Amino acid sequence: MKKQRPVNLQLNTISFPPSAIVSILHRITGVAMFFALIFVISAWAVSVSSAEGFDMVVECMNGVLGKLIAIGTVSAFIYHLLGGLRHVIMDMGHWEELQSGNASAKAVIALWIVLTVVVGVVLW
């Protein structure tokens, strides 16, 4: 019996369904938020240390890099929250079919993009 298995697995040729992309991005944003906590906690520690430290953090957060970090952190949080809510709803027995699962995945991605743009406009 000859097995028809790929000899060379090329990851760039694999097409993932929307539900797989949402699940992978949920894990990635969880890791991103973990590393963003390092920045958030250090900025908080400096800001409460003294008035000069607070002014320095405000100045950094008003800069381009500070705003990009803030938008990225909030965007990761929004996505992780939306993806987590989707997973909870699926754990309750909804959106488990192929069509509804892919539709909910596309809705999560669309809502994430819209909310990230809104946050970007508000924070910029």
C-alpha positions in Angstrom: 0.0 0.0 0.0 1.6 3.3 -1.1 1.0 6.3 1.1 0.3 9.6 -0.7 2.0 11.8 1.8 3.8 15.1 1.0 7.6 14.7 0.9 8.3 18.4 1.5 5.8 20.2 3.6 5.7 23.8 2.6 3.8 25.9 5.2 3.3 28.8 2.8 1.1 26.7 0.5 -1.3 25.6 3.3 -4.6 27.5 3.4 -6.0 27.7 6.9 -9.8 28.2 7.5 -10.8 31.3 9.4 -11.6 29.4 12.6 -8.0 28.1 12.6 -6.6 31.6 12.1 -8.7 33.0 14.9 -7.5 30.3 17.3 -3.9 30.8 16.4 -4.2 34.6 16.7 -5.8 34.1 20.1 -2.7 32.3 21.3 -0.4 34.8 19.8 -2.2 37.8 21.4 -2.1 36.0 24.7 1.7 35.8 24.5 1.9 39.4 23.2 -0.1 40.6 26.2 2.3 38.8 28.5 5.2 40.7 27.1 3.3 43.9 27.0 2.8 43.6 30.7 6.6 44.1 31.2 6.2 47.6 29.6 3.0 48.4 31.4 4.3 47.4 34.8 7.6 49.2 34.3 5.9 52.4 33.2 3.5 52.2 36.2 6.5 51.7 38.6 8.3 54.7 37.1 5.2 56.9 37.1 4.4 56.3 40.8 8.1 56.7 42.0 8.2 60.5 41.7 6.7 63.5 40.0 9.6 63.5 37.6 9.1 59.8 36.8 5.4 60.5 36.1 6.3 63.4 33.7 8.8 61.2 32.0 6.2 58.4 31.4 3.7 61.0 30.2 6.3 62.4 27.7 7.1 58.9 26.5 3.5 57.9 26.1 2.8 61.1 24.1 5.6 60.2 21.6 5.1 58.1 18.5 6.6 54.9 20.0 4.6 55.2 23.1 1.4 55.6 21.2 2.2 52.6 18.9 3.0 50.5 22.0 -0.3 51.5 23.6 -2.4 50.9 20.5 -0.7 47.5 20.0 -1.3 46.5 23.6 -4.9 47.6 23.5 -5.4 45.9 20.1 -4.0 42.6 21.5 -6.3 42.8 24.5 -9.3 43.5 22.3 -8.5 40.6 20.0 -7.8 38.2 22.9 -11.1 39.3 24.6 -13.1 38.8 21.4 -11.5 35.5 20.6 -11.9 34.3 24.2 -15.6 35.2 24.2 -16.0 33.3 20.9 -14.3 30.2 22.5 -16.6 30.5 25.6 -19.7 30.6 23.3 -18.3 27.6 21.4 -17.7 25.8 24.7 -21.4 26.3 25.5 -22.3 24.4 22.3 -22.9 27.2 19.8 -21.1 28.0 16.6 -19.6 24.5 16.4 -20.8 23.8 12.8 -18.5 24.6 10.0 -20.4 27.5 8.5 -21.3 29.2 11.8 -17.8 28.6 13.2 -16.2 30.3 10.1 -18.8 33.1 10.2 -18.1 33.8 13.9 -14.3 33.8 13.1 -14.8 36.3 10.3 -16.9 38.4 12.6 -14.3 38.4 15.3 -11.6 39.5 12.9 -13.8 42.2 11.4 -14.8 43.5 14.8 -11.2 43.5 16.0 -10.1 45.6 13.0 -12.9 48.1 13.5 -12.2 48.4 17.2 -8.5 48.7 16.7 -9.0 51.6 14.2 -11.3 53.3 16.7 -8.7 52.9 19.5 -6.0 54.2 17.1 -8.0 57.3 16.3 -8.8 58.0 19.9 -5.3 57.4 21.2 -3.5 59.2 18.4 
